[in-house]
Amino acid sequence: MSVQMRFAARSDVGLVRTGNQDSGYAGPHLLVLADGMGGPAGGDIASSVAVAHLAVLDDAHGADDLLDLLRDAISAAHAELIERSEADADLAGLGTTCTAILRSGNKLAMVHIGDSRAYLLRDGVLTQVTQDHTFVQYLVSTGRLTPEQAEHHPQRNVILRALGDSDGDVQLDESLREAMPGDRWLLCSDGLYGVVSGETIAETLRTVADPGACADELITLALRAGGPDNVTCVIADLIDTAAITAATAPDTTPQVVGAAARDRRRGSRGGSSSAARAAALVRAASPAELPEPDDEALPSRRRRWVGRLVAALLVLAALVGAGYASYSWTQTQYFVAPAGDDVAIYRGIPQEVGPIRLASLHERTDLRVDDLTPVAQSRLGEPITRGSLADARAVVENLRESLRVKAETPGEAPTGAPAPADGGTPADTGTPAGGEG
């Protein structure tokens, strides 16, 4: 059995934002949703870069290659965003969520990072397939909050994982599943599910048959609810190829919307609605609370990606009642950094908030910083963060291995030690294979 996709993508800037930082893509083999964040002009660039790297995959591929192709495209987008943030101070902190589905025959591969969502409507039942990579979802998953409490938590939009200005490995959620005729997929940004209930989303997906009309209706619902954020929907129906006739053949022209589209500066379709008029009154009453009036959107004040500022946000969470859980989370993290002349492993995160230090020396190794290769020393200029002690120790062992290779290479002996007499192949292993460090 083979399937095809009948698809649509729609995006709206919303009633409050001055620019659209969402990007969406829908094609015969590929669906993508990216919700950008960052400094001035950063979010729209970030989501556009993600879509650009993924869009080239919209073609026929072998099922066994799907996840590898998605991983490689995501890694390339991540690397480009880091390069852009390092080259331009105005782009420091830019990043994006990304949810993508790539189809081959009756197989679907999905990768996900951030808090955009993928939903599956099957036999009339709507299921959220992805899990949000947010601080509040972490609290729910660990039993510290109920889902009902999470809906109104002041830190519900703090993202813990995203593509962009985070000098570490990309941590994707990945899955491979069957493409079943009759299934309907929805990818959306939090501009939809943040203001429209799951029950209403499900009912709309069940009752509006055409994907484009359905996406339009979902965006209309978000605008009626106030449209406080950019809202983007990508919908795809899976249809049995055998049931397709010349009259019912789906349009295969790709659709690009939001920041990645040519009409990215278009205004909201809800400009004359009562919700839009109410939003205008709020803007007039509280001008200091709004983004600067230019064409480039400032980062969402509801959804700032923590990055290097995670400690400050965690302390803020403490002030609203989740302080203990916040600090406990930091103490599950580790990083490798110098301790004087030695390489050391620290527990916590490399941040200070006022007098509070969120890291402590866990163990000092026998490696000296001056003995490492220049590239390895340069990498230690920034803490090498890892999610567990075992991973941090693996970084140290990679550094140790680079020191061994350096000692075996003529003219590259550690400081204060003679070069070995035997030959070797010159190598610079400051960044070990398979990871940074």
C-alpha positions in Angstrom: 0.0 0.0 0.0 1.3 3.5 -0.9 0.1 6.9 0.3 0.3 10.4 -0.9 -0.2 13.7 1.1 -2.8 16.4 0.4 -1.3 19.3 2.3 -1.6 23.0 3.2 0.4 25.6 5.2 -0.9 28.8 6.7 0.7 31.5 8.9 -0.4 34.8 10.5 1.6 37.4 12.3 -1.1 37.7 15.0 -2.6 40.8 16.6 0.2 41.9 18.8 3.6 41.0 17.2 5.1 43.4 14.6 6.8 40.6 12.6 6.4 36.9 12.0 9.1 34.7 13.4 7.3 31.4 12.5 8.1 29.6 9.2 6.2 26.7 7.7 6.7 24.3 4.8 4.4 21.7 3.2 5.3 19.6 0.2 4.5 16.1 -1.2 7.1 14.5 0.9 8.0 17.0 3.7 6.3 19.0 6.4 8.2 21.5 8.6 7.2 23.9 11.4 9.8 26.3 12.9 9.1 29.0 15.5 12.0 31.4 15.8 13.3 33.4 18.8 16.2 35.7 19.5 17.4 39.3 19.2 16.2 41.9 16.7 15.6 40.1 13.4 17.0 36.9 14.9 13.9 34.8 15.2 12.7 35.2 11.6 16.3 34.4 10.4 16.5 31.3 12.6 13.2 29.7 11.5 14.0 30.6 7.8 17.4 28.9 8.0 15.8 25.7 9.5 13.3 25.6 6.6 15.9 26.3 4.0 18.1 23.4 5.1 15.1 21.0 5.3 13.2 22.0 2.1 15.8 20.4 -0.1 14.8 17.0 1.3 11.3 17.2 -0.3 11.9 14.4 -2.8 11.7 10.6 -3.0 14.1 8.8 -0.6 14.6 5.3 0.7 12.8 4.7 4.0 16.0 3.6 5.7 17.6 7.0 4.9 14.9 9.3 6.3 16.1 9.9 9.8 19.7 10.3 8.7 18.7 12.9 6.1 16.7 14.8 8.7 19.5 14.7 11.3 22.1 16.0 8.8 19.8 18.8 7.7 19.1 19.8 11.3 22.8 19.7 12.2 23.6 21.9 9.2 21.0 24.4 10.2 22.2 24.4 13.8 25.8 25.0 12.6 24.8 27.9 10.4 22.8 29.5 13.2 25.9 29.3 15.5 28.1 30.8 12.9 25.6 33.7 12.3 25.3 34.4 16.0 29.1 34.5 16.4 29.6 36.7 13.4 26.9 39.3 14.3 26.4 40.5 17.9 22.9 41.6 17.1 22.0 37.9 16.4 23.3 36.6 19.8 20.8 34.3 21.3 18.8 33.5 18.1 17.3 30.1 17.9 14.3 28.2 16.7 12.1 25.2 17.4 11.7 22.7 14.7 9.3 19.8 14.0 9.7 18.0 10.6 8.1 15.0 9.0 9.7 13.3 5.9 7.7 10.6 4.0 8.9 7.7 1.9 6.1 5.5 0.6 4.1 4.5 3.7 6.8 5.4 6.2 7.1 8.7 8.1 10.2 9.9 9.9 9.9 12.7 12.5 12.4 14.9 14.3 11.4 17.4 17.0 13.1 20.0 19.2 11.5 22.8 21.1 7.8 23.5 21.9 6.1 23.5 18.5 3.8 20.5 18.3 2.8 17.6 16.0 -0.7 16.2 16.4 -2.2 13.1 14.8 -6.0 12.7 14.1 -6.7 9.0 13.6 -10.2 7.6 13.6 -11.5 10.8 15.0 -9.2 10.8 18.0 -6.6 13.6 18.3 -3.2 12.7 19.9 -0.3 15.0 20.7 2.7 13.1 19.3 5.5 15.4 20.4 6.5 16.4 23.9 7.3 20.1 24.6 11.0 20.7 25.5 10.1 23.3 28.1 10.9 23.9 31.8 7.2 23.4 32.8 7.0 20.2 30.9 10.0 19.0 32.8 8.2 19.8 36.0 5.1 17.9 34.8 7.2 14.9 33.7 8.9 14.7 37.1 5.6 15.0 39.0 6.2 18.4 40.4 3.2 20.0 38.5 0.0 18.7 37.1 -0.9 19.4 33.5 -3.7 21.7 34.7 -1.2 23.7 36.8 1.2 23.8 33.8 -1.3 25.6 31.6 -1.1 28.7 33.8 2.5 28.5 35.0 4.3 31.8 34.5 7.3 29.9 33.0 5.3 27.7 30.7 7.1 29.0 27.6 10.7 28.8 28.8 12.4 26.5 26.2 15.1 24.1 27.3 16.1 22.7 23.9 16.2 24.5 20.5 18.4 24.9 17.5 20.7 27.9 17.5 23.1 29.7 19.7 23.9 26.8 22.0 27.3 25.4 21.5 26.5 21.8 22.1 25.0 18.7 20.5 21.5 18.9 19.0 19.2 16.7 21.1 16.4 15.7 18.9 13.4 13.5 19.6 13.2 11.0 16.7 10.5 8.5 15.6 9.7 6.3 12.6 6.1 5.3 12.0 3.6 3.9 9.5 1.7 6.3 7.3 -1.9 5.2 7.4 -4.6 6.3 4.9 -7.1 8.5 6.6 -4.7 10.0 9.0 -4.5 13.8 9.4 -1.4 15.4 10.7 -1.1 18.9 12.2 2.1 20.8 12.9 1.6 24.1 14.8 3.3 26.8 16.8 2.3 27.7 20.3 0.4 30.6 18.8 -2.4 28.1 18.1 -2.4 25.6 21.0 -1.5 28.3 23.6 -4.9 30.0 23.0 -7.2 27.4 21.4 -8.2 24.4 23.4 -7.3 20.9 22.4 -11.0 20.0 22.2 -11.6 22.9 19.7 -8.6 22.0 17.7 -9.7 18.3 17.5 -13.3 19.3 16.5 -12.0 21.6 13.7 -9.7 18.9 12.4 -12.6 16.4 12.3 -15.2 18.7 10.7 -13.3 20.8 8.1 -12.3 18.4 5.3 -10.1 20.5 3.1 -6.6 21.0 4.6 -6.3 24.6 3.5 -9.7 25.6 4.8 -9.0 23.7 8.0 -5.7 25.6 8.6 -7.5 28.9 7.8 -10.2 28.1 10.4 -7.6 27.2 13.1 -5.8 30.5 12.5 -9.1 32.4 12.6 -9.9 30.8 16.0 -6.5 31.9 17.4 -7.1 35.4 16.2 -10.5 35.5 17.8 -8.8 34.4 21.0 -6.7 37.6 20.9 -3.8 36.4 18.6 -1.1 37.3 21.1 1.6 35.5 19.1 2.5 34.4 15.6 0.3 31.4 14.6 1.3 28.8 12.0 -0.4 25.6 11.0 0.7 22.9 8.6 -1.9 20.2 7.8 -1.5 17.0 5.7 -4.0 14.3 4.9 -2.7 10.8 4.0 -4.6 9.3 1.1 -4.4 5.9 -0.5 -2.7 6.2 -3.9 -4.9 3.6 -5.3 -8.0 5.7 -4.6 -6.6 8.8 -6.4 -8.1 9.7 -9.8 -7.1 12.4 -12.2 -9.8 14.6 -10.8 -8.8 14.0 -7.1 -5.0 14.1 -7.5 -3.5 16.4 -4.9 -1.6 19.5 -5.8 2.1 18.8 -5.4 3.3 22.5 -5.4 5.2 23.2 -2.2 3.8 25.9 0.1 6.1 28.1 2.2 4.6 30.5 4.8 5.7 32.9 7.5 9.2 34.3 7.8 10.6 32.0 5.1 8.0 33.2 2.5 8.1 36.0 0.0 5.1 37.7 1.7 6.6 37.5 5.2 5.7 41.1 5.9 2.0 40.7 5.3 -0.3 42.0 8.0 -2.8 39.9 10.1 -6.0 38.7 8.4 -7.7 39.6 11.7 -7.0 43.3 11.5 -10.7 44.4 11.5 -12.0 41.9 14.1 -13.2 42.8 17.6 -10.1 41.0 19.0 -7.9 43.1 16.8 -9.6 46.3 18.0 -9.2 45.2 21.6 -5.5 44.5 21.0 -5.1 48.0 19.5 -6.6 49.6 22.6 -4.2 47.6 24.8 -1.3 48.8 22.7 -2.4 52.4 23.0 -2.8 52.1 26.7 0.5 50.4 27.3 3.0 51.5 24.7 6.1 50.6 26.8 5.0 47.0 26.9 5.1 46.5 23.1 7.9 45.7 20.7 9.7 48.5 18.9 7.6 49.7 15.8 9.8 48.3 13.0 9.4 45.5 10.5 11.6 43.1 12.4 10.0 41.4 15.4 11.7 41.5 18.8 11.9 38.2 20.7 8.6 37.1 22.3 8.4 38.2 25.9 6.5 35.0 26.7 9.0 32.7 25.2 12.6 33.5 25.7 14.9 30.6 25.1 17.0 30.2 28.2 20.4 29.4 26.7 23.1 31.1 28.8 20.4 32.9 30.8 18.8 29.7 32.1 20.0 30.4 35.7 18.3 33.7 35.9 15.0 32.3 34.7 15.3 29.4 37.1 15.8 31.8 40.0 12.7 33.7 38.7 10.8 30.4 38.8 11.9 30.1 42.4 10.2 33.4 43.2 6.9 32.1 41.9 7.0 28.8 43.9 9.2 26.4 41.8 12.5 27.4 43.2 13.5 24.1 44.7 12.6 22.2 41.6 14.5 24.7 39.5 17.7 24.4 41.6 17.3 20.6 41.7 17.3 20.5 37.9 20.5 22.5 37.7 22.2 20.0 39.9 21.6 17.2 37.5 23.8 19.0 34.9 27.6 18.9 34.6 30.2 20.8 32.6 34.0 20.6 31.9 36.1 23.7 32.5 39.5 24.7 33.8 40.1 24.8 37.6 43.3 26.8 37.8 45.8 24.9 35.7 43.8 21.7 35.7 40.9 20.3 33.7 37.9 19.8 36.1 34.3 18.6 36.1 31.8 20.9 37.8 28.3 20.0 38.9 25.5 22.5 38.0 25.4 25.1 35.3 28.0 27.8 34.7 26.0 30.7 35.9 25.9 33.1 38.8 22.8 35.1 39.8 23.8 37.8 42.3 25.6 36.0 45.2 24.2 32.6 44.1 26.6 30.3 42.3 24.8 27.5 40.5 27.9 25.2 40.1 30.4 23.5 42.4 33.7 21.7 41.7 32.9 18.0 41.5 36.3 16.5 40.6 39.6 17.8 39.5 41.4 15.6 36.9 45.1 15.0 36.4 45.0 16.8 33.0 46.7 20.1 32.7 45.2 22.7 30.4 48.6 23.8 29.1 49.3 20.3 27.9 46.3 20.1 25.6 46.3 21.0 21.9 45.6 24.6 21.0 42.2 23.6 19.6 41.3 21.8 22.8 42.4 24.7 24.9 40.3 27.0 22.8 37.3 24.8 23.3 37.8 25.0 27.1 37.5 28.8 26.8 33.7 28.1 27.2 32.4 25.5 29.6 31.5 22.2 27.8 28.1 21.4 29.2 26.7 17.9 29.4 23.5 16.3 30.8 25.1 13.7 33.1 28.3 13.0 35.0 29.1 10.0 32.6 28.9 12.3 29.6 31.2 14.9 31.3 33.7 12.2 32.1 33.6 11.1 28.4 34.6 14.6 27.4 37.6 14.4 29.8 38.6 11.0 28.2 38.4 12.6 24.8 40.7 15.3 25.9 43.0 12.7 27.4 43.0 10.9 24.1 43.9 14.1 22.2 46.8 14.5 24.6 47.9 10.9 23.8 47.8 11.5 20.1 49.6 14.8 20.5 52.4 13.0 22.5 52.7 10.4 19.7 53.0 13.1 17.0 56.6 14.4 16.3 57.1 18.0 17.6 53.8 17.9 19.5 54.9 16.6 22.9 53.2 18.1 26.0 54.8 21.1 27.6 57.9 20.2 29.6 58.2 16.7 28.0 60.5 15.6 25.1 58.9 14.6 21.8 58.8 10.9 21.3 61.3 9.3 18.9 58.8 7.2 17.0 56.9 8.5 14.1 53.2 9.4 13.9 50.6 11.1 11.8 50.1 14.8 12.7 46.7 15.2 14.1 44.7 17.9 15.9 42.0 16.2 18.0 40.9 19.1 20.1 37.4 18.4 19.0 36.9 14.6 19.3 34.7 12.7 16.9 31.1 12.4 17.9 31.0 15.4 20.2 32.4 18.7 21.3 35.2 18.9 23.9 
